[in-house]
Amino acid sequence: METQAVMIMGSMTDPKTRFVGALVLLGAPGAGKGTQSKIVARQYGIPQISTGDLLRDNVARGTELGKVAKSVLENGGLVSDPLVEEMLEQRIRTGGDTKRGFILDGFPRTLDQAEWLDRFLQGWTAEVAPGQASTPVVINVAVGYNQLLRRLTGRRSCPTCGRIYNVFSQPPRVADICDIDGSMLVTRRDDCEEVISERLKAYERQTLPLTDYYRSRGTLHEINGDQDLDVVTGTVLKIVENGDRV
């Protein structure tokens, strides 16, 4: 995949040496943004940073930020934007793997977070790569509602080895049986149509202001996620390679 990707982009430069900056992938549950993030991370040798993982890690390690977050969560509250932003800033500034760029997973989710990210990137980029563009590359992987339902409601997983199947697009050789270890496949509780429908509606309400914000700034790239995986990947990598920012 990596060799093909470089050939598609027509670049002779080693992608693992170039400055990529911040990449934000938007997309509804089931759109495939997680798959694309992993491919880009391998291609360019940059980390995929999940704010959810950051939160859990800080709590598990008992950091000062983690202690505050744990107290909030134990009292049924929501972790504030400033707390999440401080965790993210620490990860980016102290992580030795972030100097050429990173992919954000689950951030930003709100306009306030998007505006904070813009301010942070101005300072961070000036420090690590003076002269480079500080605005993030933002890609929205758009998939039709019916296709999202097929991807999510058709999902099955093996409780033993963790392999994921889809009864519509990637079914097991024998119905409901894992190809690897013969275990009976299971459906996640939140993969029923009623739950998925609510998740998709909530995502649309939450993300629309973000896409409008980045579109107004000329930094939003919208791609058709209904296409074959290789086609979507090729488009994503071309956008990243070209560094399409205003």
ABEGO torsion letter per residue (X at the ends): XAAAAAAAAGBABBAAABBAEBBBBBEBBGAGAAAAAAAAAAAAGBBBBBAAAAAAAAAAAGBAAAAAAAAAAAAGBBBBAAAAAAAAAAAAAABAAAAAEBBBBGOBABAAAAAAAAAAAAAAAAAABBGBBABBBBBBBBBBAAAAAAAAAABBBBAAAGBBBBAAABBBABBGBBAAAGBBBBBBAAABAAAAAAAAAAAAAAAAAAAAAAAAAGABBBBBAABBAAAAAAAAAAAAAAGBBX
